[in-house]
Amino acid sequence: EVQLVESGGGLVQPGGSLKLSCAASGFTFGSYAMKWVRQAPGKELEWVSEITVGGGSTTYADAVKGRFTISRDNAKNMLYLQMSSLKPEDTATYYCAFLGYRGQGTQVTVSS
């Protein structure tokens, strides 16, 4: 059974940082590109970032480029999202995902 479990969300002030983690199990993690997506209240799901199988290539949405860094540890079946210079508009539930699967999400709230 595919499982994706996100953690690391919370309340942070504008300009702050958070690191999200996603523990993957039930599939061959190292064989799939992985991505982070987010959904703000009342808005559609938004793609945030993606990383290739080996981690050698990453892509980002314009809204987060230069502030977020995606990474992975295939030995540990872990996906990460380092977020810095956070803005109120980054407030959302963040999900790790691949193919048609995604986890339960972790809430990030950016507010003073």
C-alpha positions as CSV (number, residue, x, y, z in Angstrom):
1,E,0.0,0.0,0.0
2,V,1.4,3.4,-1.0
3,Q,1.8,5.7,1.9
4,L,3.0,9.3,1.9
5,V,3.2,11.0,5.3
6,E,4.1,14.7,5.5
7,S,5.3,16.5,8.5
8,G,7.1,19.7,9.5
9,G,4.3,22.2,9.0
10,G,3.3,24.9,11.5
11,L,2.8,28.5,12.2
12,V,5.7,30.8,11.1
13,Q,6.1,34.6,10.8
14,P,6.6,36.2,7.4
15,G,10.2,35.9,6.4
16,G,10.7,32.7,8.4
17,S,11.7,29.2,7.4
18,L,10.3,25.7,7.6
19,K,11.4,22.3,6.4
20,L,8.8,19.9,5.3
21,S,9.4,16.1,5.2
22,C,7.6,13.3,3.5
23,A,8.1,9.7,4.5
24,A,7.3,7.3,1.6
25,S,6.6,3.6,1.8
26,G,4.8,0.9,-0.2
27,F,6.5,1.5,-3.5
28,T,10.0,1.8,-4.9
29,F,10.6,5.4,-4.0
30,G,13.9,5.7,-5.9
31,S,12.1,4.9,-9.2
32,Y,9.8,7.9,-9.3
33,A,10.0,11.6,-9.7
34,M,8.4,13.3,-6.7
35,K,6.7,16.6,-6.3
36,W,5.2,18.9,-3.7
37,V,1.8,20.5,-4.3
38,R,-0.2,22.8,-2.1
39,Q,-3.7,24.0,-1.6
40,A,-4.7,27.2,0.0
41,P,-8.2,27.7,1.5
42,G,-10.7,28.2,-1.2
43,K,-8.2,27.7,-4.0
44,E,-7.3,24.9,-6.4
45,L,-4.4,22.5,-5.9
46,E,-1.2,24.2,-7.0
47,W,2.0,22.5,-8.2
48,V,5.0,23.8,-6.2
49,S,8.1,21.8,-7.1
50,E,9.4,18.5,-8.6
51,I,12.5,16.5,-8.4
52,T,13.8,13.8,-10.7
53,V,14.5,10.2,-9.7
54,G,18.1,10.7,-8.8
55,G,17.6,14.2,-7.5
56,G,19.8,15.8,-10.2
57,S,17.1,18.0,-11.7
58,T,14.6,20.2,-9.9
59,T,11.9,22.6,-11.1
60,Y,9.9,25.2,-9.2
61,A,6.8,27.3,-9.6
62,D,7.6,30.9,-10.3
63,A,5.9,31.8,-7.0
64,V,8.5,29.9,-4.9
65,K,11.6,30.0,-7.1
66,G,14.6,31.1,-5.2
67,R,12.9,30.6,-1.8
68,F,12.1,26.9,-1.7
69,T,14.4,23.9,-2.2
70,I,13.3,20.4,-2.9
71,S,15.5,17.4,-2.1
72,R,15.3,13.7,-1.6
73,D,17.1,10.9,0.2
74,N,16.5,7.7,-1.7
75,A,18.3,5.6,0.9
76,K,15.8,6.8,3.5
77,N,12.7,7.1,1.2
78,M,12.4,10.7,2.2
79,L,11.3,13.8,0.3
80,Y,12.0,17.3,1.7
81,L,11.0,20.9,1.0
82,Q,13.1,23.6,2.6
83,M,11.1,26.8,2.6
84,S,12.6,30.2,3.4
85,S,11.5,33.8,3.1
86,L,8.0,32.7,3.7
87,K,5.1,34.9,2.7
88,P,1.5,35.0,3.9
89,E,0.5,33.8,0.4
90,D,2.5,30.6,1.1
91,T,-0.2,29.6,3.6
92,A,-1.6,26.3,2.5
93,T,-1.8,22.6,3.1
94,Y,1.3,21.0,1.5
95,Y,1.3,17.5,0.0
96,C,4.0,15.3,-1.4
97,A,2.8,13.4,-4.4
98,F,3.7,11.2,-7.3
99,L,1.5,9.8,-10.1
100,G,-2.0,10.0,-8.7
101,Y,-1.0,9.6,-5.1
102,R,-0.6,12.2,-2.4
103,G,-0.4,12.2,1.4
104,Q,-2.7,13.7,4.0
105,G,-0.8,17.0,3.9
106,T,0.8,19.2,6.5
107,Q,-0.5,22.7,7.2
108,V,1.7,25.7,6.8
109,T,0.5,29.1,8.1
110,V,2.5,32.2,7.5
111,S,1.2,35.0,9.7
112,S,2.4,37.6,12.1
